[in-house]
Amino acid sequence: MSQYALAVDIGGTKVESALVDADGQLLDGSRDRRPTGHGSTSDELADAVRAVVAHALAALPEGAVILGTGIGSAGPVDLAAGTVSPINLPAWRGYPIVELVASLVGPGAPVTLRLDGVSLALAEHWVGATQGIDNALAITVSTGVGGGLIVNGRLLSGGTGNAGHIGQLQVRTRPEGESSESVTLEVLASGPHTVRWAQELGWSGSRGEDLARDYAAGVELAVAAVRRSATALGEAITSVTTLLDLDVVAVGGGFSRVSPDYLDLVRAVIDEAAYNPYATRIRVVRSGLSDESPLIGAAALVHQAHLLG
């Protein structure tokens, strides 16, 4: 009998769902995506979830069963209440997402909610770049910066479910003339913020792809912007590694590929910034997951439930 997890991913710009098997493979034809955004109403967001879940469930083969549902969501989340309050979706504040999805799936299949970055860490540990590693960090550098942790072989969720919000770490003293917001890793390292910083200094490009092109060509401002991002990420990894004594960090997300040597730049910062020698032993590797990683992470909450903290 085939057994699947129903995976639901809730991000700032889209919701997705699919059926995922015990090997981390998406069932053909089960994946569906609906766009969302900052201006979406609560009803529109709920309707998008209903649509993608209905699509996935309709693809369930005859005789197959749903073991459970995993929801990976942008945060903050509240595990006890089963609610989400994604920063980029202001219409949802304390929205009862577990209750909604459970009503769509029906009884008999548990629904598990976790922060999307936390789910990502579990996916990397399951079928990605940190398989077999008991102390690992997973980071995605894209429109934002998110992350999750495996500590002593268990997924670290924290008291409310929001452990892993590495993008909100303060990684350096506030620079002269910049707002207090600019000390967070997300503002210093994410793609859109890095592009904006370069533009404010006179760079003429408009996208991360332009930054990648100009970095390869040696354009001074593009090089400075990419190095600024990598430096902030390296400093944040150093801080987390010093605190938790980690073995591996897997870095993914579109902006982490802005230059071929991005991870080398991050590695160099760790070697320079670490105060304690043990923090330099962390290996920096590329994510072993594809663009399906949010769904695989949500499915891991079902198929790898024994690792949930």
ZATOR-349750 format. One record per residue: x, y, z of N, C-alpha, C in turn. Coordinates in pm, whole numbers, plus 32768, in hexadecimal, padded with zeros to 4 digits. Layout:
<sites>
XYZXYZXYZ
...
</sites>
This chain:
<sites>
80557F8980008000800080008059807D8000
804480D57F9F809381507F98806681B08005
80C981F0804380AE824F80AF80EF82D5808E
80A2833D809D80D183C3807B80BB842480EE
810F848A80EF80F684FE814380BA856B80EC
805685AF81208024862780DE8078869B810F
80C086DA80B48119874980D780D987CD80AF
80DB882C810A80A588B080F0811089178114
812E896F80B5819289D880CA814E8A6080C0
81608AB3812781258B38812981958B9F812F
81A78BE780C0820E8C4D80B981D28CD780A8
82298D39809B81FA8DC2808E81C08DE38006
81E08D927F9F81B28DB07F1881618D407ED9
81588CCC7F1D810C8C5D7EE380EE8BF67F4E
80898BA47F3080718B2A7F7E807A8AB57F1E
80AB8A457F5180BC89CE7EFF809089537F4D
807188E97F04805588697F43807A87FA7EE1
809787877F1980B687107EC980B186967F23
80AD86227EE480BB85A37F2B814D85767F1E
8187854A7F8D821585267F908222849C7FCE
826F84447F8C827D83BB7FBE82EB83B08027
8303833780588361831F80C683F18331809D
840C8343801C8494835E7FEB84A983F17FCC
844884447FEC845584D37FD2843884FA7F43
83F184A67EF983D184C17E6D834184F27E60
832F855E7E1482A985927DFC825F85387D99
81E2851E7DB5819084D07D5A817085247CDF
818A84EE7C6A816E85367BEE80DC85607BE8
80C785DD7BC4804186117BB37FFF86437C32
804186327CA48002865B7D22802586E97D4C
808C87237D1180BB87A67D3D806788167D00
804488767D547FF988EA7D24802789647D73
802789D67D3080558A537D6E7FF28AC17D4E
7FD78B167DB07F828B8A7D9C7FCA8C067DD1
7FCA8C737D84800F8CEC7DB17FC48D317E24
80118D6C7E7D7FDA8DBF7EE8802D8E3E7EED
801D8E8C7F52806E8F047F5E80408F5B7FD2
80888FC67FE48071902280547FE390568056
7FA690697FE17F2090A17FDA7EB0903A7FDD
7ED18FBA7FEA7E698F527FEB7E128F5D8068
7D908F4880577D368F4680C97D3C8EBD810D
7D068EB681857D048E3781CD7CB78DCD817E
7C458DF481457BF68D9580F77C418D65807C
7C888DBF803A7CD58D997FC37D438D367FE8
7D858D4D80577DEE8CF280827DB58C6980A4
7D458C6880EC7D068BE981107CD78B9E8093
7CA08BE780337C738BA87FB77CE88B6B7F6A
7D5B8BAF7F6E7DD18B7A7F2A7DFE8AF77F6A
7DF98AF17FEF7E1C8A7580347DB98A078010
7D3B8A2880127CD589C37FEF7CED898C7F62
7D0F89E47F057D2089BA7E7A7D97895D7E6A
7E0A89807EA57E80892B7E917E7288A67ED9
7E3388A77F4D7E1E88297F957DBD87CF7F48
7D5288097F137CF387BB7EC57D37877C7E4C
7D8E87C97E0A7DD587957D957E2C871E7DBC
7E76872B7E2A7ECE86BF7E557E7E86427E7A
7E1486547EC57DC685E17EF17D84859A7E7B
7D6085E67E147D2285A97D9E7D82854E7D52
7E0485627D687E6985117D247E8C84927D70
7E52847D7DE67E7284087E367E4983887DEC
7EA6832E7DD47E8582B47D897E21825D7DD6
7DD6820F7D8D7D7681B57DCB7DBF81517E25
7D8F81427E9E7DCB80E77EFD7E3A81227F51
7E6B819A7F2C7ED481DD7F7A7E9682267FF1
7EEB824380547EB9828580CC7F0E82FF80ED
7ECF835D81337F1583D381677F3D83B581F7
7FC083B282107FF0839882987FD7841082F3
7FE3848582BC7FD484FF830A7FF1857682B2
7FDF85EB82EB7FF6866882A3806186B982EA
80C086EB829E8125874582D3811387CF8297
8114883482EC810988BF82BF8189890882E4
81D1893A828182438992829882188A1F8274
82248A7A82D381F08B0182BD82568B6C82E0
82508BD8829482988C5082BD82658C7A8346
82BA8CB7839482978CD3841E827F8D66843B
825F8D7C84BA825F8D1E852A81EC8CB98524
82018C4B856E819A8BE5857E81808BD48614
81118B94863480F38B7186BF80C68AE086BE
81208A8786E8810389F986DF809289CE873C
808F8A0887B2802789E288127F9C8A0587DF
7F918A7B87A07F0F8AA8876E7EF38A7586E1
7F5B8A47869A7F498A1B860F7F318A8E85B0
7F6E8B0285CE7F548B7A85807FD48BAF853F
7FC18C0184D980318C41849480168CD78488
80858D238483807D8DB4847280EF8DE18416
80F08DB2839881608DD3833E81738E6A832F
81EE8E96833D820D8F25833A81DC8F6482B8
81EC8F1E824981C88F5781C781378F4381A0
80E88F0781F980598EF281E0800B8F328253
7FFD8FB582557FC18FFA82C87F308FD482E3
7EEA8F9C82807E5F8F7482977E558EFC82F4
7EC38EB483037EC38E40835C7F158E6183D8
7ED08E7B84457F0F8E8E84C67ECA8E2F8527
7F148DC985517ED88D6285A37E728D0F8558
7E8B8CF684D87E2A8CAC84877E328C1684A7
7DBF8BD484BD7DBE8B4784E67DD38AE88470
7E4D8AE3843E7E6A8A9583C67E5C89FF83DD
7E8089D084537E738941846E7DE089178469
7D8A896884A37CFB894A84A17CC589488413
7CF089A983C07CC289AD83357CED893082E9
7D6C890F82EF7D9E889E82A07D63881B82D4
7D56880D83577D1B8793838E7C8D8780835B
7C4387ED834A7BBA87E183187BB587B68287
7C2187CF823D7C2687A981B17C508717819E
7CA386E681F77CD8865F81EA7C7B85F88229
7C3C862082967BE385C482DA7C28857E834D
7BDF8531839C7C1784EF84137C75847E83EE
7CCA845C844F7D2183E8843F7DAE84068412
7DC8847F83E37E4E84A383B77E7985208404
7EDB8515845C7F04858884AD7F3E85F88459
7F2F867384897F6686E984467FD38724849F
804A8734846680BD876884AF80EB87EA8471
80F8885184C3812488D5849781B088F184CB
8204892A84758286895D849F82A989D68448
83048A26847A833D8A94842E837E8A5E83AF
83768AA9834083AA8A7582C184408A5982C6
848C8AB08309851C8A988313853D8A1D8365
84EE8A0383CC84FE898B841D84E3890F83C8
847989158379845A88A6831E84CA888F82BA
850588FC828B857588F2822D85E988A5826B
860888C382EA8676887C832D865A87E78334
85DE87C3834D85BA8736835485C486F482CB
859F873E826285AA870A81DA863C86F181B4
8695874C81D78724873981BA875986BE8204
872B86AD827E8758863C82CF872285B88298
86AC85BD825B86698546822686A1851B81A0
86A08574813E86C8854F80B6872785B58077
875D861280C787AF867C80908842867280B3
887F86E580CD891086ED80DD894286CE8168
88E886C081CB891586A6825488E8861E8287
88D185C0822C88A985398254891384FC82B0
88E584C2831F89418481837B898984DF83D9
896E856183D189B085C48425895485EA8498
898385DB8513892E85F285878925868385B1
898286D785848983876585AB899A87BA852F
892D87F084FA89358831847888D788A98471
88FC8905841D88AE897D8403888C8980836E
880F89A0834D87E789B482C187BD8A4582B2
87EE8A85824987D08B12823187A68B2481A0
87418B77818A871D8B9F8103872E8C3580F7
87768C60808F878F8CEE8075874A8D0F7FF1
86DD8D567FFA868C8D737F84864A8DFB7F96
85C68E017F83857D8E7D7F9D858D8EA5802E
85938E45808585B38E59811286228DFA8137
863A8DEE81B9869D8D8E81EC86588D3E825A
86538CB9824886148C6382AA86708BF082CE
864A8BA88336869F8B39835D865E8ADD83C1
86A38A7083DD86758A0E843E86EA89BD846F
86D7897784DF874489338523872188A38547
8783884C8534878187C6856D87EC87C685DA
87C587A88654882287A886C588178723870E
888A86E1871C888D865C875B882A85FC8718
88208607869587CD85AA8648873985C5864D
87118635868586838657868F866A86E08653
85F286F1861C85CB877285E585B387D38658
85EF8849865085E088AE86B88572890F8690
8503890E86DB8492896686BD848789DA871E
84B289C6879B84A98A3087FF84248A318847
84168A9088A383A08A9488F8831E8AAE88B0
83218B01884782A68B2087FD82A98AEA876F
831B8AB1874583288A7E86BE83778AD78661
83B58B40869883F68BA48643848E8BA28649
84C88B388680855A8B2B867C85888B2085EB
85F68B6085CB862A8B5A8543861A8BDA84F5
85DF8C41853185CC8CC184EB86528D0A84DD
86AE8CCD849687358D04848E87398D898445
86D88DA183ED86D58E1F83A486C28E9883FC
868E8E84847586798EF384D186E98F018537
87548EB3852887C78EC5857F88078F4D8567
88378F8B85D28886900585C589188FD985BE
89588FFA854F89DC8FC185358A4F9025853D
8A2E90A685518A9B910685628A64918485A2
8ABD91D685D68A94925586108A5992AE85A5
89F592FD85C989B1935285688A1593B08523
8A1A93AC849D8A73940584548A4694978460
8AA594F184558A889580845B8A2495A583EE
89B895E784158959961A83B388F195B78385
88F6953983B1889394D78388883294BE83FB
87B7949883D887519480843D87709401848B
873093F485008748937F8553871F92FE850C
86C0930784AD869492918464870592528415
876492A483EC87CC927483918832921A83D4
882592008454888491A58493885791138487
87E190F8845187B8906D844487F8902C83CB
880C8FAA83D788488F5F836987F58F6C82EA
87708F6482F4871B8F6A827D872F8FEC8230
8739905B8278874A90DC823587D490E781F7
883790AA823488BF90B2820088DC904D8192
88958FDC819088BF8F6F8138885B8F4480CE
87DB8F5E80DF87788F2B807F87878F6E7FF6
87518F2D7F90875E8F5F7F0887288FEB7EF3
86A790057F0E866F908A7EF586B590F97F43
86D890DE7FC0871B9144801087A8915F7FDD
87EB90F77FAF8872910A7F79886D915B7EF8
880E913D7EA287FB918B7E2787DE921C7E48
878592337EA8876092BC7ECE87D893097F05
882992C67F55889F93077F8E88FE93347F1F
891492DE7EBE896C93027E4F893193747DFC
88AF93727DE7886E93DD7D9D887D94647DE3
887294647E66887E94E17EB28909951E7EA6
896B94CA7E8489F394FC7E728A12951B7DDF
89AD950B7D8989BF95327CFF89C694C27C9A
89B694467CC789B793D77C69893A93DD7C12
894693BD7B9388D893D37B35888293587B1C
88A492E57B548856926C7B3E87D5926D7B8D
878092087B7386FE92067BB586DB91807BF5
872791157BD8870490917C0A878090467C37
87688FD77C7E87D68F837CA788248F4C7C31
87DE8F2F7BC388228EFE7B4B88848F667B15
885E8FE67B1D88B790517AF2893190597B4D
891990457BCD898890497C2C89EA8FD77C12
89B58F617BF28A0A8EEF7BD28A5F8F0C7B56
8A208F467AF28A698F677A768AD98FCA7A92
8ABA90337ADD8B1E909B7AF78B89906B7B58
8B6590117BB38BCB8FD87C0B8C318F8B7BB8
8BFE8F3A7B5B8C588EEC7B058CB28F467AB1
8C7E8FBD7A8F8CCD901B7A3E8D2990717A93
8D2290627B178D7A90AE7B6F8D4C913C7B8A
8CCC915B7B748C9991E17B908CA391FA7C26
8CE292687C4C8D07927F7CD88C9092797D37
8C2492BD7D158BB192C17D708B6E92397D7C
8B6B91EF7D0E8B3191697D138B85910D7D6B
8C0791177D5E8C6090C67DB18C4E90EA7E44
8C45916B7E618C3491987EEC8BB091667F25
8B4691677ED48AC3913D7F048AC190A87F23
8AF890577ECA8AFB8FC77EE18B508FA67F5B
8BC18FE87F688C178FCF7FDC8BD38FFB805E
8B86906580598B3C909380D08AD9902780FC
8A928FEE809D8A338F8480BC8A7A8F0A80F7
8AE48EDE80B68B2D8E6880E58B6C8E7F816E
8B9B8EF981868BD78F1982078B708F0F8276
8AF98F48825F8A908F4182C48A688EB082E0
8A5C8E6182758A368DD582878AA28D8982D3
8B1E8DA182B28B8C8D5E82F88B908D82838B
8B768E0183AB8B758E2B84368B028DE98483
8A8E8DE084448A1B8DA084858A358D0C849D
8A6B8CC784398A8A8C3984488AEF8C2584B9
8B528C7D84C08BB68C74852A8B758C8085B3
8B188CDE85C28AD58CF086428A858C75866A
8A368C40860B89E38BCC86298A3A8B528646
8AA58B4285FA8AFE8AD0860D8B488AD98692
8B718B4F86B78BB28B6187388B538B3D87AA
8AD48B5E879B8A718B4188028A4F8AAD880A
8A428A6B87968A0B89E487928A6E89788768
8AE9899F87418B51893E871E8B2388E186AF
8B08891B863A8ACE88D285CA8B3A88948572
8B10883285238B6C87EB84CA8B65881C8439
8AEC883784088AD88858837B8A6D88C4836F
8A808920830F8A16897B82E889FD89698253
897F8951822F8957894581A2891589C78178
89498A05811089198A8880E388D58A79805C
88598AA68054880E8AA37FD787C98B277FBE
876D8B277F5F87288BA27F3987698BE27EC1
87178C267E7187478C5E7DF387BB8CBD7E01
87BA8D127E6788248D767E7188A98D3A7E9D
88A68CC37ED989248C837EFE89738C587E84
89338C5E7E0E89778C3B7D91899A8CB77D3F
899B8D2B7D8089B88DA87D398A468DA97D02
8AA08D5D7D408B288D537D0C8B5C8CC67D28
8BB28C917CD28BE68C0A7CE78C338BFB7D69
8C6C8C697D998CC08C627E118C788C967E8E
8BF38CA17E8A8BA98CD87EFC8BC58C887F7C
8BBE8C057F748BD78BB57FEB8C698BBB8016
8CC48BD07FB88D518BE27FDC8D638C64802B
8D1A8CCC80038D1F8D4A804C8CEA8D3880DA
8C7C8CEE80E58C428CD281698CA58C8581BF
8CE48C2081848D468BCE81CB8DB98C238201
8DEA8C8081B08E598CD581D98E348D2D824F
8DB88D5D82508D8A8DB082C08D858D5E8340
8D538CE383388D4D8C8D83AE8DD98C7683E7
8E388C5A83908EC18C4183BD8EFC8CBC8402
8ED48D3283D68F0A8DAE840F8EBE8DDA848B
8E3B8DC5848B8DE78DFE84F48DDE8DA78571
8DF48D2585638DE28CCB85D68E478CE88643
8E168CF986BD8E6E8D1187318EA48C8E8766
8E4E8C2A876B8E768BA6879B8E958B4A8725
8F068B0687288F2D8AB286B58EC58A49868D
8E7A8A1386EE8E1A89AA86C98DB089DC8668
8D968A6086698D308A9786108D5D8A97857E
8DDE8A8A85668E0F8A8A84DC8E078A02849B
8DE5899B84E78DE2891484AD8D6288FA845E
8D01895484668C84893F841F8C9C893A8388
8C5E88D983478C6788D082B58BF789218277
8C18896D820F8BB689BD81C78B9C897A8141
8B21894B812C8B01890180B28A84893B8071
8A74891D7FF389FA89467FAD898688EC7FD4
891089257FD2889888D77FEB889188627F89
886287F17FBB8851877D7F6587C587707F2E
877687DC7F3A86E987D67F1386CF882E7E99
866288117E558638885D7DDF85D288C67E07
858D88FF7DA5852689627DC484AC89217E05
84AD889D7E10844388567E56845A88537EED
84C888907F1B84F088827FA7848688AC800D
843689177FF783D08937805B836888C8806C
834588877FFE82E4881A80068322879D8044
839D8782802283E28710805F83F1872780F5
840D87A4811B841787C481A9839487AE81F2
832787DA81B582A487C681F38285873081FF
82A786E48197828F8653819B82E5860E8203
835D8644821A83B68608827E8379860E830A
8321866E832182DF867783A2828885FC83BD
826385B883528213853C835D826F84C28358
82BF84B982EF8312844382DB83868439833F
83B184A88377841E84AA83DA83ED84DE8460
837284BE8481833484F384FB837F84CC8579
83CA845D85758415843085EB8485848F8611
84A984EC85B68514854C85D284E085D28604
845E85E0860C8427866086388445867586CC
847486EF86EB848F870F8776840F873487BF
</sites>
